Amino acid sequence: MSAASLPDLVLRYGGNLPRYTSYPTAASFTDAVGPAQMEGWLKDLPRSGPVSLYFHVPFCDELCRFCGCNTSVMRHDEGRQAYGDLLREEMRRMVALAGEGLPVGHVQFGGGTPTTLPPAALRRIMRAVRRFFHLGADAELSMELDPRHLSDGYAPLLGELGFNRVSLGVQDLDPQVQEACGRHQSFEQTRSCITQVRNAGIAGVNIDLIYGLPYQTAESVAVTAARIADLGPDRLAVFGYAHVPWKQKRQRTMPVKALPGPMRRLEQRARIDQVLRAAGYVAVGLDHYARPGDALARAAQAGTLHRNFQGYTTDSCDVLLGMGASAISMLPQGFAQNVTSASAYARAMAGHAALPVARGIARTPEDLLRGAIIERIMCDMGVDLARIVPPAGMAAPDFTAELQALAPFVQDGLATVEGQRIVVTDRGRPFLRNVAALFDTHRAGLMAQAGQADSPAHGRESRAAAGRGPAAESGDAAAQAVPTPRFSSTL
């Protein structure tokens, strides 16, 4: 095994890769999938379920400079209320095709900031969920929120409606970093928000942090991580900032000269990891951390962790119904994404009964097989290829080329290979997507289509269909945001 230095690893494995919150990734979506295909897929769903639900709300009370999501500021309650009505109508249309009474174990609201929905609108949506579906007694109901704009009474409302998990954006506590990013959020605001939701009976608290922002250093992010860990969140997601000013104009106001380079980013990531592990958190997958007793940590240990457009999850359901502008639905037959902007979504929903689907992709048996492999790599830090069962009618695949391509990873101490069993080492955790990408047969075509050389040093940093919050490499954490850039930096 070579003792490859950190600069060598950055040079060798840096570059642009998908987040692999789905396979094929959203970069492969086309208009070959539209309302008709989605309607057929819904009609073919087994009437016994189960399904998961996702509601996307693309509004914020104010816009952060670093954010790469498709969000806007909606000042009027009438507009927010009208959007909530559209969410209920889209859900009704889906239920008319799939049937009523399907069991649901996971419901998530993402954005944007979904707590911009007026309380009455949220009440009506949840009333409709309980009318159209069978919501299990132990179902997880999750809500993303902004600690700076949590209105009085909203936390008790969430508790009353049965929400049991919230996800808070923090990103960084350093005043200079916050000024550069246009997001001023004090430690006291974050602490107060956590106190409010816990007083409302909401036990699960997730927090998002970001490295790679202007003026951050390894020591400054360590201070933020330590202070946030002291608040005792159950889970943390640690994302790398993706600077995509060619797509998101608001990022053009970011002080580019203050952005850390790949080496500094990797050092920041390592310091956050060190701090959170010392605070008792367990590393989960690529970029999440959880208390040892948390369901996410238990799933990671048991090999039952999953990954979808919301990021890492304990949700094992293979059907996710996404509602709202840019929301993505996942079904066994494929993926379908709605039109992206709120205005286009409203137009698509007006005057007819069709679903507002704009694009997607049907999955082949090979996609299903390779998707299962990539998910296990992303969730388990490895995979035993011999235990991946091909779909019915598909011949046993030959992974000789992929196994051979792992030789540099083994040489650099990032992975081990024994027979068909691949294990990514802890040193290789930051390069987990590089290993997953070896099994991605769509990637070469996408790179060629984008006119980018498949080189670690070439291409722009971007993401396919990131999830919630900032222009992080998530998926985030990710919820379903605008399908803009195709790839994001591995570092």
Summary of the structure (lengths in Angstrom):
residues: 491
radius of gyration: 21.3
end to end distance: 22.5
largest distance: 64.2
contacts: 1748
relative contact order: 0.19
helix: 39%
strand: 21%
